[in-house]
Amino acid sequence: MKKSFGVIAGAALLALSSQAFSAGNEVPEKIWVGGKVYDRAFGRGCGACHDISSNPNLFISVKELSKDEFINVLKNGRNGMPKAVDAIMAVGPVKKAGYSEDEALEAVYDYIKGRADGSVPEGKLKKAK
């Protein structure tokens, strides 16, 4: 009985932690900036190309690649995909936050990783105050 209670309690805590940002869709600035990049890079957002079935789905790729591998693809491109770093650095919220290239790429990774694992909600995000 004790063991099953621990499993249930652990599962409940995991469910709560995966929704930690969902109250009012308020997220830390870094996640918010990553979301803005996802929505605006290349003028149409990352999903304009990556939501097409012939292109890699970023929410799957982030699970299959290490953080360093994922960021390397953003910096250098792959299989015909252009380098994304310049488009990422040109997004207004990245400039306004004063992010370095490493900080901006990490923000994009953290946003996509959070969306993929369910800890970052879909929809319009609000920057936590």
N, C-alpha and C positions, 0 to 999 in steps of 0.2 A: 504494500500500500504506500509506504513512504517513497519508494522508488518511482512509482507512477505519478505521485504528487509532484515530485521534483521534475519529472519530465514535462508534466503539464505546466508547472510554474515557469520552467525554462522556456517553453514554447510561447507562453503568454508574454514573457519579458521580451523575447525576440520579436514578437508581433508588435509590441508597443514601441520598441526601439526602431523598427523599420518604418514606423509612422511618426517618428519624432519630429519631423519637419512638417507634417501634414496639417497641423492646427493652423488654419488660415493660410496655408501654403507659404508661411514665413520661413525663410532659409537664411543661412549665413551669407555674407556678401560674396564670398568665393563661389558658392554654388549658384547664386543669382547671376553673377557675371558669366559663369560657364553656360548657364541657360540662355543668356542674351547672345552669347557667341553662337550657340547651337541654332538659335532662331535667326541670326542676322549675317553670319559669315557668308562671303561671296554674294552678298546682296539678297539672297533668297533663303539662307539658312542651310545647315548641313543636311537636313532631311529632304531638301529638294532633290538631291541626288541619291542619298543613302536610304531613302524610303522606297526606292524603286527596286523591284525584285532582282534586277540584273546586277545591282551594285551591293557591296557588303553592307549589312545592317550593323550600324555602330553599336547597338545595344547587345548584339551577339559578339561582335569583334572584341568589345571591351572585356568580355568573359573569357575569350580565347587567347588574348595577348596579355603579356605582362604590361605593367604601367610603362616601363621604359620602351618596350616594343611599340605600344600604342602611340606614345609621344614621338618616337622616331618616325612613324608614318606621318604624323602631323607635320613634322619638320622637313621630311624628305620626299613625301609622296610614295606611291607604290602602285604598280600595275596600271600605269596611265593616270592615276589620281595625282593632281598637282599638289605641290607643297601647300599646306593650309596655313602655315605660320603667319605669312604676310596678311592674309585675309582676317585671321584671328586678331592680330595686333591692330588692325584698322577699325575694329568694332568700337564704337563710342564708349560703352561702359568699361572696356579694357583701358582705354586712354584715360578716362576720367578717374578710374581707380589708381592709375599710375603703376599698373602691373608691369613687371619685367616679362620677358618672353617666357621664362621658366614658370613664373606665377600664372600667366595666362594659359599656358598649355596644361598646367596642373588643374586649373579651374575647369577647363573643358573636360579633361579626363574625369575629375571628381563628379561633375554634373552627369556625364553619360554613365559612369559607373553607378552612381546613386539611382538614376532612372532604371538601369538594368537590374539592380538588386532590390528595387522597390522602396529604398529609403528616401528617395526624392520623388515627390508627387508629380504627376502630369499636370499640365495646365499652367495658368499664369502664376508666377511666383512673386512673392513680395520679399524685399530685402529686409532682414531683421534689423531693428534699430539698436 
